[in-house]
Amino acid sequence: MGDSKRRKEALGEKYGQEPSILSKFSFTKKQSEQFVKWSSQGAWVGIGLLVAYWITVRFIGPSLGWWQVN
């Protein structure tokens, strides 16, 4: 317990708070992990929508006579 008491005295009010990634920004490590998670999921959703659009334009559209593909 001696080490934790010394750490608590040294950190003061910052004791128990998550450290920020950079001192200039107030983003915590947990917030940066959440951002990476959300942006990765968003990228996969975008890829899925792009594939669905491509299938529609390339295969479904010409079969219905919407576009002329040479």
PyMOL Python script that loads the backbone (N, CA, C, O; Angstrom):
from pymol import cmd

cmd.read_pdbstr("""\
ATOM      1  N   MET A   1       0.814  -1.194   0.000  1.00  0.00           N
ATOM      2  CA  MET A   1       0.000   0.000   0.000  1.00  0.00           C
ATOM      3  C   MET A   1       0.855   1.253   0.000  1.00  0.00           C
ATOM      4  O   MET A   1       0.360   2.325  -0.351  1.00  0.00           O
ATOM      5  N   GLY A   2       2.101   1.157   0.376  1.00  0.00           N
ATOM      6  CA  GLY A   2       2.947   2.339   0.442  1.00  0.00           C
ATOM      7  C   GLY A   2       3.147   2.979  -0.914  1.00  0.00           C
ATOM      8  O   GLY A   2       3.147   4.204  -1.034  1.00  0.00           O
ATOM      9  N   ASP A   3       3.320   2.145  -1.951  1.00  0.00           N
ATOM     10  CA  ASP A   3       3.548   2.670  -3.289  1.00  0.00           C
ATOM     11  C   ASP A   3       2.323   3.407  -3.815  1.00  0.00           C
ATOM     12  O   ASP A   3       2.464   4.464  -4.430  1.00  0.00           O
ATOM     13  N   SER A   4       1.142   2.883  -3.591  1.00  0.00           N
ATOM     14  CA  SER A   4      -0.071   3.543  -4.083  1.00  0.00           C
ATOM     15  C   SER A   4      -0.309   4.867  -3.361  1.00  0.00           C
ATOM     16  O   SER A   4      -0.805   5.818  -3.964  1.00  0.00           O
ATOM     17  N   LYS A   5       0.035   4.936  -2.086  1.00  0.00           N
ATOM     18  CA  LYS A   5      -0.117   6.197  -1.357  1.00  0.00           C
ATOM     19  C   LYS A   5       0.841   7.247  -1.900  1.00  0.00           C
ATOM     20  O   LYS A   5       0.464   8.409  -2.054  1.00  0.00           O
ATOM     21  N   ARG A   6       2.076   6.851  -2.191  1.00  0.00           N
ATOM     22  CA  ARG A   6       3.040   7.793  -2.762  1.00  0.00           C
ATOM     23  C   ARG A   6       2.584   8.273  -4.129  1.00  0.00           C
ATOM     24  O   ARG A   6       2.703   9.455  -4.454  1.00  0.00           O
ATOM     25  N   ARG A   7       2.055   7.340  -4.938  1.00  0.00           N
ATOM     26  CA  ARG A   7       1.561   7.702  -6.267  1.00  0.00           C
ATOM     27  C   ARG A   7       0.389   8.669  -6.160  1.00  0.00           C
ATOM     28  O   ARG A   7       0.293   9.626  -6.929  1.00  0.00           O
ATOM     29  N   LYS A   8      -0.493   8.418  -5.216  1.00  0.00           N
ATOM     30  CA  LYS A   8      -1.660   9.288  -5.012  1.00  0.00           C
ATOM     31  C   LYS A   8      -1.217  10.686  -4.576  1.00  0.00           C
ATOM     32  O   LYS A   8      -1.781  11.683  -5.027  1.00  0.00           O
ATOM     33  N   GLU A   9      -0.223  10.762  -3.713  1.00  0.00           N
ATOM     34  CA  GLU A   9       0.283  12.065  -3.279  1.00  0.00           C
ATOM     35  C   GLU A   9       0.983  12.786  -4.415  1.00  0.00           C
ATOM     36  O   GLU A   9       0.868  14.007  -4.529  1.00  0.00           O
ATOM     37  N   ALA A  10       1.706  12.063  -5.259  1.00  0.00           N
ATOM     38  CA  ALA A  10       2.431  12.687  -6.362  1.00  0.00           C
ATOM     39  C   ALA A  10       1.492  13.197  -7.444  1.00  0.00           C
ATOM     40  O   ALA A  10       1.720  14.269  -8.004  1.00  0.00           O
ATOM     41  N   LEU A  11       0.430  12.436  -7.748  1.00  0.00           N
ATOM     42  CA  LEU A  11      -0.484  12.829  -8.817  1.00  0.00           C
ATOM     43  C   LEU A  11      -1.532  13.838  -8.355  1.00  0.00           C
ATOM     44  O   LEU A  11      -2.011  14.634  -9.163  1.00  0.00           O
ATOM     45  N   GLY A  12      -1.886  13.820  -7.115  1.00  0.00           N
ATOM     46  CA  GLY A  12      -2.872  14.770  -6.592  1.00  0.00           C
ATOM     47  C   GLY A  12      -4.250  14.519  -7.182  1.00  0.00           C
ATOM     48  O   GLY A  12      -4.786  13.418  -7.057  1.00  0.00           O
ATOM     49  N   GLU A  13      -4.835  15.536  -7.830  1.00  0.00           N
ATOM     50  CA  GLU A  13      -6.188  15.423  -8.386  1.00  0.00           C
ATOM     51  C   GLU A  13      -6.259  14.505  -9.603  1.00  0.00           C
ATOM     52  O   GLU A  13      -7.337  14.010  -9.930  1.00  0.00           O
ATOM     53  N   LYS A  14      -5.144  14.269 -10.277  1.00  0.00           N
ATOM     54  CA  LYS A  14      -5.134  13.425 -11.469  1.00  0.00           C
ATOM     55  C   LYS A  14      -5.109  11.930 -11.135  1.00  0.00           C
ATOM     56  O   LYS A  14      -5.151  11.094 -12.038  1.00  0.00           O
ATOM     57  N   TYR A  15      -5.041  11.598  -9.866  1.00  0.00           N
ATOM     58  CA  TYR A  15      -4.992  10.190  -9.454  1.00  0.00           C
ATOM     59  C   TYR A  15      -6.294   9.487  -9.811  1.00  0.00           C
ATOM     60  O   TYR A  15      -7.373   9.969  -9.465  1.00  0.00           O
ATOM     61  N   GLY A  16      -6.206   8.362 -10.492  1.00  0.00           N
ATOM     62  CA  GLY A  16      -7.368   7.566 -10.861  1.00  0.00           C
ATOM     63  C   GLY A  16      -7.998   7.966 -12.183  1.00  0.00           C
ATOM     64  O   GLY A  16      -8.921   7.296 -12.646  1.00  0.00           O
ATOM     65  N   GLN A  17      -7.527   9.036 -12.800  1.00  0.00           N
ATOM     66  CA  GLN A  17      -8.066   9.447 -14.097  1.00  0.00           C
ATOM     67  C   GLN A  17      -7.256   8.807 -15.205  1.00  0.00           C
ATOM     68  O   GLN A  17      -6.076   8.498 -15.041  1.00  0.00           O
ATOM     69  N   GLU A  18      -7.924   8.613 -16.352  1.00  0.00           N
ATOM     70  CA  GLU A  18      -7.222   8.020 -17.484  1.00  0.00           C
ATOM     71  C   GLU A  18      -6.239   9.032 -18.062  1.00  0.00           C
ATOM     72  O   GLU A  18      -6.555  10.218 -18.149  1.00  0.00           O
ATOM     73  N   PRO A  19      -5.063   8.582 -18.453  1.00  0.00           N
ATOM     74  CA  PRO A  19      -4.094   9.506 -19.053  1.00  0.00           C
ATOM     75  C   PRO A  19      -4.521   9.885 -20.469  1.00  0.00           C
ATOM     76  O   PRO A  19      -5.145   9.092 -21.173  1.00  0.00           O
ATOM     77  N   SER A  20      -4.177  11.103 -20.875  1.00  0.00           N
ATOM     78  CA  SER A  20      -4.494  11.516 -22.243  1.00  0.00           C
ATOM     79  C   SER A  20      -3.383  11.057 -23.174  1.00  0.00           C
ATOM     80  O   SER A  20      -2.257  10.809 -22.740  1.00  0.00           O
ATOM     81  N   ILE A  21      -3.709  10.946 -24.456  1.00  0.00           N
ATOM     82  CA  ILE A  21      -2.733  10.465 -25.428  1.00  0.00           C
ATOM     83  C   ILE A  21      -1.657  11.515 -25.663  1.00  0.00           C
ATOM     84  O   ILE A  21      -0.463  11.228 -25.577  1.00  0.00           O
ATOM     85  N   LEU A  22      -2.089  12.720 -25.958  1.00  0.00           N
ATOM     86  CA  LEU A  22      -1.170  13.839 -26.146  1.00  0.00           C
ATOM     87  C   LEU A  22      -1.553  14.939 -25.168  1.00  0.00           C
ATOM     88  O   LEU A  22      -2.726  15.099 -24.830  1.00  0.00           O
ATOM     89  N   SER A  23      -0.578  15.680 -24.727  1.00  0.00           N
ATOM     90  CA  SER A  23      -0.874  16.730 -23.761  1.00  0.00           C
ATOM     91  C   SER A  23      -1.686  17.869 -24.382  1.00  0.00           C
ATOM     92  O   SER A  23      -2.413  18.562 -23.670  1.00  0.00           O
ATOM     93  N   LYS A  24      -1.574  18.072 -25.701  1.00  0.00           N
ATOM     94  CA  LYS A  24      -2.301  19.154 -26.358  1.00  0.00           C
ATOM     95  C   LYS A  24      -3.786  18.821 -26.544  1.00  0.00           C
ATOM     96  O   LYS A  24      -4.619  19.724 -26.610  1.00  0.00           O
ATOM     97  N   PHE A  25      -4.112  17.549 -26.627  1.00  0.00           N
ATOM     98  CA  PHE A  25      -5.487  17.115 -26.853  1.00  0.00           C
ATOM     99  C   PHE A  25      -6.013  16.426 -25.605  1.00  0.00           C
ATOM    100  O   PHE A  25      -5.256  15.809 -24.856  1.00  0.00           O
ATOM    101  N   SER A  26      -7.306  16.537 -25.391  1.00  0.00           N
ATOM    102  CA  SER A  26      -7.884  15.946 -24.187  1.00  0.00           C
ATOM    103  C   SER A  26      -8.492  14.567 -24.456  1.00  0.00           C
ATOM    104  O   SER A  26      -9.393  14.146 -23.730  1.00  0.00           O
ATOM    105  N   PHE A  27      -8.025  13.868 -25.469  1.00  0.00           N
ATOM    106  CA  PHE A  27      -8.524  12.534 -25.784  1.00  0.00           C
ATOM    107  C   PHE A  27      -7.856  11.514 -24.871  1.00  0.00           C
ATOM    108  O   PHE A  27      -6.638  11.522 -24.696  1.00  0.00           O
ATOM    109  N   THR A  28      -8.664  10.645 -24.297  1.00  0.00           N
ATOM    110  CA  THR A  28      -8.103   9.581 -23.482  1.00  0.00           C
ATOM    111  C   THR A  28      -7.850   8.358 -24.359  1.00  0.00           C
ATOM    112  O   THR A  28      -8.285   8.304 -25.509  1.00  0.00           O
ATOM    113  N   LYS A  29      -7.158   7.402 -23.814  1.00  0.00           N
ATOM    114  CA  LYS A  29      -6.858   6.188 -24.556  1.00  0.00           C
ATOM    115  C   LYS A  29      -8.138   5.438 -24.912  1.00  0.00           C
ATOM    116  O   LYS A  29      -8.255   4.892 -26.008  1.00  0.00           O
ATOM    117  N   LYS A  30      -9.095   5.410 -23.990  1.00  0.00           N
ATOM    118  CA  LYS A  30     -10.368   4.727 -24.235  1.00  0.00           C
ATOM    119  C   LYS A  30     -11.127   5.405 -25.374  1.00  0.00           C
ATOM    120  O   LYS A  30     -11.710   4.725 -26.218  1.00  0.00           O
ATOM    121  N   GLN A  31     -11.126   6.744 -25.405  1.00  0.00           N
ATOM    122  CA  GLN A  31     -11.811   7.460 -26.473  1.00  0.00           C
ATOM    123  C   GLN A  31     -11.157   7.190 -27.827  1.00  0.00           C
ATOM    124  O   GLN A  31     -11.853   7.079 -28.836  1.00  0.00           O
ATOM    125  N   SER A  32      -9.841   7.086 -27.859  1.00  0.00           N
ATOM    126  CA  SER A  32      -9.162   6.805 -29.124  1.00  0.00           C
ATOM    127  C   SER A  32      -9.473   5.388 -29.602  1.00  0.00           C
ATOM    128  O   SER A  32      -9.602   5.156 -30.804  1.00  0.00           O
ATOM    129  N   GLU A  33      -9.594   4.439 -28.672  1.00  0.00           N
ATOM    130  CA  GLU A  33      -9.959   3.075 -29.053  1.00  0.00           C
ATOM    131  C   GLU A  33     -11.383   3.024 -29.596  1.00  0.00           C
ATOM    132  O   GLU A  33     -11.656   2.291 -30.546  1.00  0.00           O
ATOM    133  N   GLN A  34     -12.295   3.799 -28.997  1.00  0.00           N
ATOM    134  CA  GLN A  34     -13.670   3.862 -29.486  1.00  0.00           C
ATOM    135  C   GLN A  34     -13.714   4.474 -30.883  1.00  0.00           C
ATOM    136  O   GLN A  34     -14.480   4.018 -31.732  1.00  0.00           O
ATOM    137  N   PHE A  35     -12.901   5.500 -31.129  1.00  0.00           N
ATOM    138  CA  PHE A  35     -12.854   6.123 -32.449  1.00  0.00           C
ATOM    139  C   PHE A  35     -12.379   5.128 -33.505  1.00  0.00           C
ATOM    140  O   PHE A  35     -12.940   5.067 -34.599  1.00  0.00           O
ATOM    141  N   VAL A  36     -11.361   4.358 -33.184  1.00  0.00           N
ATOM    142  CA  VAL A  36     -10.861   3.353 -34.125  1.00  0.00           C
ATOM    143  C   VAL A  36     -11.928   2.301 -34.395  1.00  0.00           C
ATOM    144  O   VAL A  36     -12.098   1.870 -35.535  1.00  0.00           O
ATOM    145  N   LYS A  37     -12.643   1.885 -33.362  1.00  0.00           N
ATOM    146  CA  LYS A  37     -13.709   0.889 -33.514  1.00  0.00           C
ATOM    147  C   LYS A  37     -14.819   1.412 -34.419  1.00  0.00           C
ATOM    148  O   LYS A  37     -15.246   0.720 -35.343  1.00  0.00           O
ATOM    149  N   TRP A  38     -15.289   2.636 -34.156  1.00  0.00           N
ATOM    150  CA  TRP A  38     -16.381   3.211 -34.945  1.00  0.00           C
ATOM    151  C   TRP A  38     -15.950   3.463 -36.387  1.00  0.00           C
ATOM    152  O   TRP A  38     -16.720   3.209 -37.313  1.00  0.00           O
ATOM    153  N   SER A  39     -14.727   3.961 -36.589  1.00  0.00           N
ATOM    154  CA  SER A  39     -14.281   4.238 -37.950  1.00  0.00           C
ATOM    155  C   SER A  39     -14.074   2.940 -38.736  1.00  0.00           C
ATOM    156  O   SER A  39     -14.317   2.911 -39.943  1.00  0.00           O
ATOM    157  N   SER A  40     -13.634   1.878 -38.078  1.00  0.00           N
ATOM    158  CA  SER A  40     -13.488   0.587 -38.759  1.00  0.00           C
ATOM    159  C   SER A  40     -14.848   0.030 -39.166  1.00  0.00           C
ATOM    160  O   SER A  40     -15.011  -0.476 -40.276  1.00  0.00           O
ATOM    161  N   GLN A  41     -15.817   0.125 -38.267  1.00  0.00           N
ATOM    162  CA  GLN A  41     -17.165  -0.342 -38.602  1.00  0.00           C
ATOM    163  C   GLN A  41     -17.759   0.497 -39.725  1.00  0.00           C
ATOM    164  O   GLN A  41     -18.418  -0.040 -40.615  1.00  0.00           O
ATOM    165  N   GLY A  42     -17.536   1.796 -39.695  1.00  0.00           N
ATOM    166  CA  GLY A  42     -18.024   2.671 -40.755  1.00  0.00           C
ATOM    167  C   GLY A  42     -17.403   2.345 -42.097  1.00  0.00           C
ATOM    168  O   GLY A  42     -18.074   2.396 -43.128  1.00  0.00           O
ATOM    169  N   ALA A  43     -16.125   2.010 -42.088  1.00  0.00           N
ATOM    170  CA  ALA A  43     -15.449   1.639 -43.331  1.00  0.00           C
ATOM    171  C   ALA A  43     -16.047   0.364 -43.911  1.00  0.00           C
ATOM    172  O   ALA A  43     -16.260   0.280 -45.121  1.00  0.00           O
ATOM    173  N   TRP A  44     -16.321  -0.627 -43.073  1.00  0.00           N
ATOM    174  CA  TRP A  44     -16.913  -1.873 -43.566  1.00  0.00           C
ATOM    175  C   TRP A  44     -18.321  -1.662 -44.091  1.00  0.00           C
ATOM    176  O   TRP A  44     -18.717  -2.283 -45.078  1.00  0.00           O
ATOM    177  N   VAL A  45     -19.082  -0.789 -43.441  1.00  0.00           N
ATOM    178  CA  VAL A  45     -20.424  -0.469 -43.941  1.00  0.00           C
ATOM    179  C   VAL A  45     -20.309   0.195 -45.309  1.00  0.00           C
ATOM    180  O   VAL A  45     -21.074  -0.124 -46.220  1.00  0.00           O
ATOM    181  N   GLY A  46     -19.368   1.108 -45.459  1.00  0.00           N
ATOM    182  CA  GLY A  46     -19.146   1.772 -46.743  1.00  0.00           C
ATOM    183  C   GLY A  46     -18.744   0.798 -47.832  1.00  0.00           C
ATOM    184  O   GLY A  46     -19.210   0.905 -48.966  1.00  0.00           O
ATOM    185  N   ILE A  47     -17.884  -0.151 -47.498  1.00  0.00           N
ATOM    186  CA  ILE A  47     -17.472  -1.169 -48.477  1.00  0.00           C
ATOM    187  C   ILE A  47     -18.671  -2.011 -48.886  1.00  0.00           C
ATOM    188  O   ILE A  47     -18.844  -2.315 -50.066  1.00  0.00           O
ATOM    189  N   GLY A  48     -19.497  -2.388 -47.923  1.00  0.00           N
ATOM    190  CA  GLY A  48     -20.695  -3.173 -48.225  1.00  0.00           C
ATOM    191  C   GLY A  48     -21.656  -2.418 -49.126  1.00  0.00           C
ATOM    192  O   GLY A  48     -22.208  -2.994 -50.063  1.00  0.00           O
ATOM    193  N   LEU A  49     -21.865  -1.129 -48.853  1.00  0.00           N
ATOM    194  CA  LEU A  49     -22.739  -0.316 -49.700  1.00  0.00           C
ATOM    195  C   LEU A  49     -22.166  -0.163 -51.105  1.00  0.00           C
ATOM    196  O   LEU A  49     -22.909  -0.186 -52.086  1.00  0.00           O
ATOM    197  N   LEU A  50     -20.848  -0.008 -51.204  1.00  0.00           N
ATOM    198  CA  LEU A  50     -20.206   0.103 -52.507  1.00  0.00           C
ATOM    199  C   LEU A  50     -20.375  -1.184 -53.322  1.00  0.00           C
ATOM    200  O   LEU A  50     -20.635  -1.123 -54.524  1.00  0.00           O
ATOM    201  N   VAL A  51     -20.232  -2.335 -52.685  1.00  0.00           N
ATOM    202  CA  VAL A  51     -20.420  -3.617 -53.370  1.00  0.00           C
ATOM    203  C   VAL A  51     -21.872  -3.778 -53.814  1.00  0.00           C
ATOM    204  O   VAL A  51     -22.135  -4.239 -54.925  1.00  0.00           O
ATOM    205  N   ALA A  52     -22.813  -3.400 -52.949  1.00  0.00           N
ATOM    206  CA  ALA A  52     -24.226  -3.488 -53.318  1.00  0.00           C
ATOM    207  C   ALA A  52     -24.540  -2.579 -54.504  1.00  0.00           C
ATOM    208  O   ALA A  52     -25.271  -2.973 -55.414  1.00  0.00           O
ATOM    209  N   TYR A  53     -23.995  -1.377 -54.497  1.00  0.00           N
ATOM    210  CA  TYR A  53     -24.204  -0.450 -55.616  1.00  0.00           C
ATOM    211  C   TYR A  53     -23.592  -1.014 -56.891  1.00  0.00           C
ATOM    212  O   TYR A  53     -24.202  -0.944 -57.958  1.00  0.00           O
ATOM    213  N   TRP A  54     -22.384  -1.574 -56.785  1.00  0.00           N
ATOM    214  CA  TRP A  54     -21.704  -2.121 -57.959  1.00  0.00           C
ATOM    215  C   TRP A  54     -22.507  -3.281 -58.554  1.00  0.00           C
ATOM    216  O   TRP A  54     -22.654  -3.375 -59.772  1.00  0.00           O
ATOM    217  N   ILE A  55     -23.024  -4.160 -57.699  1.00  0.00           N
ATOM    218  CA  ILE A  55     -23.838  -5.284 -58.184  1.00  0.00           C
ATOM    219  C   ILE A  55     -25.087  -4.759 -58.879  1.00  0.00           C
ATOM    220  O   ILE A  55     -25.489  -5.278 -59.921  1.00  0.00           O
ATOM    221  N   THR A  56     -25.698  -3.731 -58.302  1.00  0.00           N
ATOM    222  CA  THR A  56     -26.902  -3.162 -58.916  1.00  0.00           C
ATOM    223  C   THR A  56     -26.589  -2.579 -60.284  1.00  0.00           C
ATOM    224  O   THR A  56     -27.304  -2.848 -61.249  1.00  0.00           O
ATOM    225  N   VAL A  57     -25.549  -1.798 -60.377  1.00  0.00           N
ATOM    226  CA  VAL A  57     -25.209  -1.143 -61.646  1.00  0.00           C
ATOM    227  C   VAL A  57     -24.706  -2.155 -62.668  1.00  0.00           C
ATOM    228  O   VAL A  57     -25.046  -2.056 -63.847  1.00  0.00           O
ATOM    229  N   ARG A  58     -23.913  -3.113 -62.244  1.00  0.00           N
ATOM    230  CA  ARG A  58     -23.265  -4.028 -63.190  1.00  0.00           C
ATOM    231  C   ARG A  58     -24.188  -5.154 -63.648  1.00  0.00           C
ATOM    232  O   ARG A  58     -24.160  -5.518 -64.824  1.00  0.00           O
ATOM    233  N   PHE A  59     -24.991  -5.708 -62.773  1.00  0.00           N
ATOM    234  CA  PHE A  59     -25.769  -6.884 -63.126  1.00  0.00           C
ATOM    235  C   PHE A  59     -27.283  -6.642 -63.176  1.00  0.00           C
ATOM    236  O   PHE A  59     -27.933  -6.986 -64.164  1.00  0.00           O
ATOM    237  N   ILE A  60     -27.832  -6.063 -62.137  1.00  0.00           N
ATOM    238  CA  ILE A  60     -29.286  -5.916 -62.059  1.00  0.00           C
ATOM    239  C   ILE A  60     -29.789  -4.863 -63.042  1.00  0.00           C
ATOM    240  O   ILE A  60     -30.790  -5.080 -63.725  1.00  0.00           O
ATOM    241  N   GLY A  61     -29.105  -3.731 -63.117  1.00  0.00           N
ATOM    242  CA  GLY A  61     -29.513  -2.662 -64.029  1.00  0.00           C
ATOM    243  C   GLY A  61     -29.592  -3.094 -65.482  1.00  0.00           C
ATOM    244  O   GLY A  61     -30.629  -2.894 -66.116  1.00  0.00           O
ATOM    245  N   PRO A  62     -28.532  -3.680 -66.035  1.00  0.00           N
ATOM    246  CA  PRO A  62     -28.593  -4.109 -67.432  1.00  0.00           C
ATOM    247  C   PRO A  62     -29.636  -5.204 -67.684  1.00  0.00           C
ATOM    248  O   PRO A  62     -30.229  -5.255 -68.761  1.00  0.00           O
ATOM    249  N   SER A  63     -29.857  -6.063 -66.716  1.00  0.00           N
ATOM    250  CA  SER A  63     -30.860  -7.112 -66.933  1.00  0.00           C
ATOM    251  C   SER A  63     -32.275  -6.536 -66.985  1.00  0.00           C
ATOM    252  O   SER A  63     -33.162  -7.124 -67.603  1.00  0.00           O
ATOM    253  N   LEU A  64     -32.483  -5.410 -66.352  1.00  0.00           N
ATOM    254  CA  LEU A  64     -33.781  -4.749 -66.400  1.00  0.00           C
ATOM    255  C   LEU A  64     -33.870  -3.732 -67.536  1.00  0.00           C
ATOM    256  O   LEU A  64     -34.925  -3.142 -67.770  1.00  0.00           O
ATOM    257  N   GLY A  65     -32.756  -3.533 -68.238  1.00  0.00           N
ATOM    258  CA  GLY A  65     -32.747  -2.605 -69.371  1.00  0.00           C
ATOM    259  C   GLY A  65     -32.563  -1.155 -68.969  1.00  0.00           C
ATOM    260  O   GLY A  65     -32.883  -0.260 -69.751  1.00  0.00           O
ATOM    261  N   TRP A  66     -32.056  -0.897 -67.772  1.00  0.00           N
ATOM    262  CA  TRP A  66     -31.886   0.482 -67.327  1.00  0.00           C
ATOM    263  C   TRP A  66     -30.678   1.143 -67.976  1.00  0.00           C
ATOM    264  O   TRP A  66     -30.745   2.313 -68.354  1.00  0.00           O
ATOM    265  N   TRP A  67     -29.584   0.421 -68.110  1.00  0.00           N
ATOM    266  CA  TRP A  67     -28.370   0.988 -68.681  1.00  0.00           C
ATOM    267  C   TRP A  67     -27.872   0.093 -69.789  1.00  0.00           C
ATOM    268  O   TRP A  67     -28.065  -1.122 -69.769  1.00  0.00           O
ATOM    269  N   GLN A  68     -27.228   0.716 -70.753  1.00  0.00           N
ATOM    270  CA  GLN A  68     -26.638  -0.034 -71.861  1.00  0.00           C
ATOM    271  C   GLN A  68     -25.168  -0.255 -71.543  1.00  0.00           C
ATOM    272  O   GLN A  68     -24.408   0.709 -71.445  1.00  0.00           O
ATOM    273  N   VAL A  69     -24.757  -1.500 -71.380  1.00  0.00           N
ATOM    274  CA  VAL A  69     -23.368  -1.825 -71.086  1.00  0.00           C
ATOM    275  C   VAL A  69     -22.779  -2.495 -72.312  1.00  0.00           C
ATOM    276  O   VAL A  69     -23.332  -3.473 -72.816  1.00  0.00           O
ATOM    277  N   ASN A  70     -21.652  -1.970 -72.796  1.00  0.00           N
ATOM    278  CA  ASN A  70     -20.996  -2.538 -73.991  1.00  0.00           C
ATOM    279  C   ASN A  70     -19.848  -3.415 -73.592  1.00  0.00           C
ATOM    280  O   ASN A  70     -19.175  -3.981 -74.454  1.00  0.00           O
TER     281      ASN A  70
END
""", "prot")
cmd.dss("prot")
cmd.show_as("cartoon", "prot")
cmd.util.cbc("prot")
cmd.orient("prot")
